[in-house]
Amino acid sequence: MSKDNLKKSMKGGVDKLGIIASFEYKCERCDHRWIGRTKEIPITCPKCRSPYWNKPKKNENK
């Protein structure tokens, strides 16, 4: 497929090429990275199971 044909097919719609948008997430607790299956924001980190995966840890030194 030439570049011109590729541009035309992308203009018409992304699903013609079978491109799927994916979202990458990173746990602020255990630094695990993963790719989500859906557009919904995950409830917990799949590795450490923390529900606070998207909130950084508070300073441990008080």
Summary of the structure (lengths in Angstrom):
residues: 62
radius of gyration: 18.4
end to end distance: 60.5
largest distance: 60.7
contacts: 109
relative contact order: 0.17
helix: 21%
strand: 13%
